């Protein structure tokens, strides 16, 4: 029988720092929840709790509407660090 892998438990970084509201204008906080192609990363990868994952999702969607974060990135021109362009 194969051995089960033991993964380190991920903790919600927003609960640890006692964040009550995630602002859509704070791109430095949001970039940890986005992939290199600006997709929202799931809870199992980020370790966020449900409450904070919902807040992050709403903040990212608001930032997309106000054009702070792009909706899509061209597949052929994948950027190494997309947040360098935003600054």
Buried (B, 14 or more C-beta within 10 A) or exposed (E): EEEEEEEEEEEBBBEEEEBEEBEBEEBEBBBEBBEEEBEBBEBEEBBBEEEBBEBBBEBBEBBBEEEBBBEEBEEEEEEEEBBEEEE
